[in-house]
Amino acid sequence: MTLDLDSRPAIAPLYRCQYETAQQAWVLLYPEGMVRLNGPAGEILRRCDGVLSVQGLIAELEAAFGGADTAPRLRADVCHFLADAQARGWIR
């Protein structure tokens, strides 16, 4: 699947992404349960608000967690995760 860097991913309607203190992690809630997200997944999904483009999301993550030396790998990892999240129905 090819990801359009100008697309604006949003959490799918049946899901809600929120920080759970009891889990000490970001989680994805849905009617049948919950997915506990690892650190990178939580950082990506919490930015999927339907306003921020994929390119903007990557730029925010680069500013927060990386630098020029990590940019190519970070971009690839984010795009791979978003494609997987879309395939799972977590984002649209």
C-alpha positions in Angstrom: 0.0 0.0 0.0 1.3 3.4 -0.9 0.7 6.2 1.6 0.0 9.7 0.4 2.1 12.1 2.5 -0.6 14.8 2.0 -3.4 12.6 3.4 -4.8 13.5 6.8 -5.2 10.3 8.8 -7.9 10.1 11.5 -8.8 7.5 14.1 -11.6 5.4 12.7 -15.1 6.1 14.2 -15.3 2.9 16.3 -12.0 3.7 18.0 -10.7 6.2 20.6 -7.0 6.8 21.3 -6.3 8.0 24.8 -3.7 7.9 27.5 -4.5 5.4 30.3 -2.8 6.1 33.6 -3.5 2.6 34.9 -1.7 1.2 31.8 0.9 3.9 31.8 0.5 3.9 28.0 -1.5 5.2 25.1 -4.3 2.8 24.3 -6.8 2.3 21.4 -10.2 1.6 22.8 -13.0 0.0 20.8 -16.3 -1.6 21.7 -14.9 -5.1 22.1 -11.8 -4.2 24.0 -8.5 -2.3 24.1 -5.1 -2.3 22.4 -2.2 -1.2 24.5 0.1 0.7 22.2 3.9 0.8 22.5 5.6 4.1 22.8 6.1 4.8 19.1 2.6 3.6 18.1 1.0 5.8 20.7 3.0 8.9 19.6 1.9 8.3 16.0 -1.8 7.5 16.6 -2.4 10.3 19.1 -1.4 12.7 16.2 -3.9 11.2 13.8 -6.6 13.9 14.2 -7.7 14.3 10.6 -6.1 17.8 10.5 -2.4 17.0 10.5 -1.1 15.5 7.3 1.2 12.5 7.2 4.1 14.9 6.3 3.2 17.2 9.2 3.0 14.2 11.6 6.5 13.1 10.5 7.8 16.6 10.9 6.4 16.7 14.5 8.0 13.4 15.4 11.3 14.4 13.9 11.3 17.6 15.9 10.4 15.7 19.1 12.4 12.6 18.8 15.0 12.8 16.1 17.2 14.9 14.0 18.4 15.0 10.4 20.3 11.7 10.9 17.2 9.8 11.8 14.8 11.4 9.3 14.8 8.7 6.5 14.4 5.8 9.0 11.7 7.6 10.9 9.7 8.5 7.8 9.8 4.8 6.6 8.8 3.5 10.1 5.9 6.0 10.4 4.6 5.3 6.9 4.9 1.5 7.5 3.0 1.8 10.8 0.3 4.0 9.3 -0.3 1.6 6.4 -0.6 -1.3 8.9 -3.0 0.8 11.1 -5.1 1.6 8.0 -5.2 -2.1 7.0 -6.3 -3.0 10.6 -9.1 -0.4 10.3 -7.7 1.8 13.1 -7.4 4.9 11.0 -9.1 6.2 7.8 
